[in-house]
Amino acid sequence: MLKIVTENIVKLLSILCVITITGLTVIVFTQVFSRFINFSLPGTEELARLLVIWLTFLGSSLAIHEKMHLGVRYFVSLVSEKYQRFIDLFIHILMIIFFSIISVYGFKLTMAAMDTTSSTLQLPMGLYYVVIPVSFVFSIYFVVIDILHPSPGSKGEVSL
C-alpha cells in the first residue's frame, strides 16, 4: 500500500516538474521572440520566475526520493555497520526536524503573503511561497519512507 502511494506521489511530482519545465521553456522562448520583434509581453519574466521557484522546490523533493542530493559518506564508512545505521537514522531525524520547521514557517509565510500581489500579473504572492510547505511535506514523507524501508543503495559509497 505504501509503495503504491509513494509511486503515485513520485508520478505526480514528475508530471508537475515536466509541466513546469515545458511551461518555462514556452514562456522564455515567447519572451525572447517577442523582444526580437520589438514587442515586449508583460508578465513573462514574472511567470518564468514563479515557474523556476516551483520547479526548484518540487524537483528538490523528487531528488530526495531518488537520493540524488550530494552526500559525503567517507567518515560514516569508517565506523562499523551498527554505528552507520545509527548515524543514518540520526541524519534522517535531523532532516525531518529541519523540513518540519521549514514547512511550518513556509505555511505562515504563505498565509501572510496572500494579501500581497505581484507587480505585473497581480497574482497573490502566496502562490510563490506555497510550494515551500508543499515540497517539504513531500520531502518529509520520502525521508520517513527511507527510514521505514531503506533501499540497499542508500548505504555505503555512492556509485555513478
C-alpha positions as CSV (number, residue, x, y, z in Angstrom):
1,M,0.0,0.0,0.0
2,L,2.8,2.4,1.0
3,K,4.6,1.6,-2.2
4,I,1.6,2.5,-4.3
5,V,1.2,5.8,-2.5
6,T,4.9,6.6,-3.0
7,E,4.8,5.7,-6.7
8,N,1.7,7.9,-7.2
9,I,3.4,10.8,-5.4
10,V,6.5,10.4,-7.5
11,K,4.4,10.3,-10.6
12,L,2.6,13.4,-9.6
13,L,5.8,15.3,-8.8
14,S,7.4,14.1,-12.1
15,I,4.3,15.3,-14.1
16,L,4.3,18.6,-12.3
17,C,8.0,19.1,-13.0
18,V,7.6,18.2,-16.7
19,I,4.6,20.6,-17.0
20,T,6.6,23.3,-15.2
21,I,9.8,23.0,-17.3
22,T,7.6,22.9,-20.5
23,G,5.8,26.0,-19.5
24,L,9.0,27.7,-18.6
25,T,10.5,26.8,-22.0
26,V,7.5,28.1,-23.8
27,I,7.4,31.3,-21.8
28,V,11.1,32.1,-22.1
29,F,11.0,31.3,-25.9
30,T,8.0,33.6,-26.3
31,Q,9.7,36.3,-24.3
32,V,12.9,36.1,-26.4
33,F,11.0,36.0,-29.7
34,S,8.7,38.9,-28.7
35,R,11.7,41.1,-27.8
36,F,13.3,40.2,-31.1
37,I,10.4,41.7,-33.0
38,N,10.4,44.7,-30.6
39,F,7.3,43.8,-28.7
40,S,7.6,43.0,-25.0
41,L,4.9,40.8,-23.4
42,P,4.2,42.0,-19.8
43,G,4.4,39.4,-17.1
44,T,6.5,36.8,-18.8
45,E,9.5,37.4,-16.6
46,E,7.4,37.2,-13.5
47,L,5.7,34.0,-14.6
48,A,9.1,32.5,-15.6
49,R,10.3,33.3,-12.1
50,L,7.3,31.7,-10.5
51,L,7.8,28.5,-12.5
52,V,11.5,28.4,-11.7
53,I,10.7,28.6,-8.0
54,W,8.1,25.8,-8.3
55,L,10.5,23.6,-10.4
56,T,13.3,24.1,-7.9
57,F,11.3,23.0,-4.8
58,L,9.3,20.2,-6.5
59,G,12.5,18.9,-8.1
60,S,14.2,19.0,-4.7
61,S,11.6,16.8,-3.2
62,L,11.8,14.4,-6.1
63,A,15.6,14.4,-5.7
64,I,15.2,13.3,-2.1
65,H,13.2,10.3,-3.2
66,E,15.7,9.4,-5.9
67,K,18.6,10.1,-3.4
68,M,20.3,12.4,-5.9
69,H,21.4,15.0,-3.4
70,L,25.1,15.3,-2.6
71,G,26.1,13.1,0.3
72,V,29.6,12.5,1.7
73,R,29.8,9.1,3.4
74,Y,33.5,8.8,3.8
75,F,33.6,9.3,7.6
76,V,30.4,7.3,8.1
77,S,32.0,4.3,6.2
78,L,34.9,4.3,8.7
79,V,32.7,3.1,11.6
80,S,31.0,-0.3,12.0
81,E,27.7,-1.1,10.2
82,K,25.8,-0.8,13.5
83,Y,27.0,2.7,14.0
84,Q,26.4,3.5,10.3
85,R,22.7,2.7,10.8
86,F,22.6,4.8,13.9
87,I,24.2,7.8,12.1
88,D,21.8,7.3,9.1
89,L,18.8,7.3,11.5
90,F,20.2,10.4,13.3
91,I,20.6,12.3,10.0
92,H,17.1,11.3,8.9
93,I,15.7,12.6,12.1
94,L,17.6,15.9,11.7
95,M,16.2,16.1,8.2
96,I,12.6,15.6,9.4
97,I,13.0,18.2,12.1
98,F,14.5,20.7,9.6
99,F,11.9,20.0,7.0
100,S,9.1,20.3,9.6
101,I,10.4,23.7,10.8
102,I,10.6,25.0,7.2
103,S,7.1,23.6,6.4
104,V,5.6,25.4,9.4
105,Y,7.3,28.7,8.7
106,G,6.7,28.3,5.0
107,F,2.9,27.9,5.7
108,K,3.0,31.0,7.9
109,L,4.8,32.9,5.2
110,T,2.3,31.8,2.6
111,M,-0.7,32.9,4.6
112,A,0.9,36.2,5.4
113,A,1.7,36.8,1.7
114,M,-1.7,36.0,0.3
115,D,-2.8,39.6,0.7
116,T,0.1,41.0,-1.3
117,T,0.0,40.8,-5.1
118,S,2.8,40.6,-7.6
119,S,3.7,43.7,-9.6
120,T,2.8,42.8,-13.1
121,L,0.4,39.8,-13.1
122,Q,-1.3,40.7,-9.8
123,L,-1.0,37.1,-8.6
124,P,-1.1,36.6,-4.8
125,M,2.5,36.3,-3.6
126,G,1.4,33.3,-1.6
127,L,1.5,31.4,-4.9
128,Y,5.2,31.9,-4.9
129,Y,5.6,30.6,-1.3
130,V,3.0,27.8,-1.1
131,V,5.4,25.5,-2.8
132,I,7.7,25.6,0.3
133,P,5.4,23.8,2.7
134,V,4.1,21.5,-0.1
135,S,7.5,20.4,-1.2
136,F,8.8,19.9,2.3
137,V,5.8,17.8,3.3
138,F,6.7,15.6,0.4
139,S,10.3,15.6,1.5
140,I,9.3,14.5,5.0
141,Y,7.2,11.7,3.5
142,F,10.2,10.5,1.4
143,V,12.6,10.6,4.4
144,V,10.1,8.7,6.6
145,I,9.7,6.1,3.8
146,D,13.5,5.8,3.6
147,I,13.6,5.2,7.4
148,L,10.9,2.5,7.2
149,H,12.2,0.9,4.0
150,P,15.8,1.8,3.4
151,S,16.9,1.0,-0.1
152,P,20.0,-1.2,-0.5
153,G,21.7,1.6,-2.5
154,S,21.4,4.1,0.3
155,K,24.2,2.6,2.4
156,G,27.9,2.9,1.7
157,E,29.6,5.0,-1.1
158,V,27.6,6.5,-3.9
159,S,28.3,4.9,-7.3
160,L,27.7,6.5,-10.6
